[in-house]
């Protein structure tokens, strides 16, 4: 998943949590990057018609931006479920986050052929936890 | 989290190679099933050869990836389990007609190409010293990527000829 899609996903999820635009600070915290990097990327996404930015309020995804954000969430969900159900990875959530930037959505689509995803995925995504809302990490 | 598309550890490299093994296994099993599902009238030699080669090639790629995974001391992918999962899901994801079979094959090869291409970039972007020889790793991945590109071309050619 490319960097732009990771930003769109983060903006969309912060919007859901805040019920309003995503601020630069919130995005910088969530993505663990500097506020300057966030502002630079928001400018690029705005030029591409994927994000709208209101000064002092924050960024919101456009309809096309939302489509790409939900695709990105789905790619992440496929990865989580694939790691947990097929490769039996205990810390599937942390690994899914590590692998997310390297895995393209076409690859996730292929992996999706062998996992049983819920029909309402990715609507059941837990924005606060930034993870699939249905898969629970087993405690020791 | 990291936004960077680079491989940052042996464990991450092994996991990505395991995903490669799964993609190869999916191509292998689906190609085999496609052939079995073709009506006798559609079983042209050219298609039989193409699917046969796809099965053999994927098996070889899988073995090459597995030998690197082994050298990284990571766990083997449960290939039999993947095979049965692909089989279980095949009924609901199978192509509906002959053109669909070729398209699915094309999509499988294109996906594999994209995966190796991204993985090669992610290894090149990394300055980690891996538990396997970097030059050998990159050479293997590049060779497999080129084979996938040739596979895409072969399927596309066959589709054009129809």
Interface residues (C-beta under 8 A of the other chain):
Chain A: X2 X3 X6 X31 X32 X33 X82 X83 X86 X87 X88 X89 X95 X97 X98 X99 X100 X101 X102 X103 X104 X106 X107 X109 X110 X111 X113 X114 X115
Chain B: X1 X2 X3 X4 X5 X6 X7 X8 X12 X15 X16 X18 X19 X22 X23 X26 X77 X78 X81 X82 X85 X86 X89 X93 X107 X108 X110 X111 X114 X115 X118 X119 X122
